[in-house]
Amino acid sequence: MNSPAPAPQNLPPDQVFDWLDVEAEKRAEAGLVRKLRIRQAQEPELDLAGNDYLGLARDKRVAGAAAAAALRWGAGSTGSRLVSGTTEVHVELEHELARFCGAQAALVFSSGFTANLGAVTALSGADSAIVTDKYIHASLIEGCRLSRSDIAAVAHSDPNAFKHALATRRKPRALVVTDSVFSVDGDIAPLEQLAAVCREHGASLLIDDAHGFGVLGEGGRGAVNAAGLSGAPDVVTTITLSKSLGAQGGAVLGPRRVIKHLVDTARSFIFDTALAPASAAAALAALNALKAEPELATKVTDAAGNLAMQLKAAGFRVSLPDAAVISVQAPSPEAAVAWAASCADQGVRVGCFRPPSVPDGISRLRLTARADLTEAEVDRAVGVITATAPPGATS
């Protein structure tokens, strides 16, 4: 027999948020308190925490394009593109992204998060089943929650698990959702096999290529390109402009009718203030830089491989990267926080991933390689990580 629901409490105004203090105490006891760090415009530390994979965020071509666009168009977009109008720089960016990636069309959003929200919700609904990898990014998870669809989160990178979920679904339409490169360990999804499973069961495939675009594929065209799925009529790709392109924003790429559908139905596009023209111009300049220097993509994966192999040789439990992301397991959340802080004290900035950010519950240092990372910097990073490692960090 179910217990009766607790009676509502008529609390005084100064107590209505007392429950937040209880939750804060629980997070502190679990070692899960997060703090914002104020950073300087120029910092001396070696940065292995950010996602500026191609080293373009401070490139003069990119920053200069942003400054020029701000002077021409203003600091912000002032409203939704459907209300205030779009700029020629947004249209050009969409055209060039689509052409570069081999898609029919593209639509730019204010962030990669809103791009994923818009794509998932607009391509699903009450008549749909969504089958996802259980390790998908939080933005995709939120899209699924808002979709009103039947949701099945299946075993990580297991095509057979996707196949079973699609075969036993109760809805007429189906959408498979996955990251291309997973953001915690940097492993790549079996995209070719997933596409085959989708086609066997009449499902569409949505791939978040945030960590593959600019790093994998021909000249950095992404994991979707590397899997031979560019321009496929049943595949939709989302990307972020804030990683390899060093700017801000996100985009959805796919068949023209999908993009038209998003303009009409994606609430995170319709009701959101558009991406600032400066960010659109910066992303366009970065894309042009990648076109001119396709070797940047290879430099990223070479640096990541070098970093991972040295850490593995030092005895750490390290993910072997398929792109730019590397994780080094820590013995506990508290140890991960202290380890990352010690690395920063020694001049190497690394990421610290703990629950609930990591779906498997394992705390990690998260490192990201860049195209401009030198061998000397890799050696320095390995030395600092080794010297500051807590007990139990090596196998």
Sequence and secondary structure as in RCSB ss.txt:
>XXXX:A:sequence
MNSPAPAPQNLPPDQVFDWLDVEAEKRAEAGLVRKLRIRQAQEPELDLAGNDYLGLARDKRVAGAAAAAALRWGA
GSTGSRLVSGTTEVHVELEHELARFCGAQAALVFSSGFTANLGAVTALSGADSAIVTDKYIHASLIEGCRLSRSD
IAAVAHSDPNAFKHALATRRKPRALVVTDSVFSVDGDIAPLEQLAAVCREHGASLLIDDAHGFGVLGEGGRGAVN
AAGLSGAPDVVTTITLSKSLGAQGGAVLGPRRVIKHLVDTARSFIFDTALAPASAAAALAALNALKAEPELATKV
TDAAGNLAMQLKAAGFRVSLPDAAVISVQAPSPEAAVAWAASCADQGVRVGCFRPPSVPDGISRLRLTARADLTE
AEVDRAVGVITATAPPGATS
>XXXX:A:secstr
            GGGTTHHHHHHHHHHHHTT         SS  SEEESS  TTS TT HHHHHHHHHHHHHH S
S  S HHHH   HHHHHHHHHHHHHHT SEEEEESSHHHHHHHHHHHT  TTEEEEEETT  HHHHHHHHHS SE
EEEE TT HHHHHHHHHT  SSEEEEEEESB TTT  B  HHHHHHHHHHTT EEEEE TTTTTTSSGGG  HHH
HTT TT TTEEEEEESSSTT S  EEEEE HHHHHHHHHH HHHHTS    HHHHHHHHHHHHHHHH THHHHHH
HHHHHHHHHHHHHTTB B   SSSEEEEE SSHHHHHHHHHHHHHTTEEEEEE TTSSTT   EEEEE  TT  H
HHHHHHHHHHHHT  TT B 
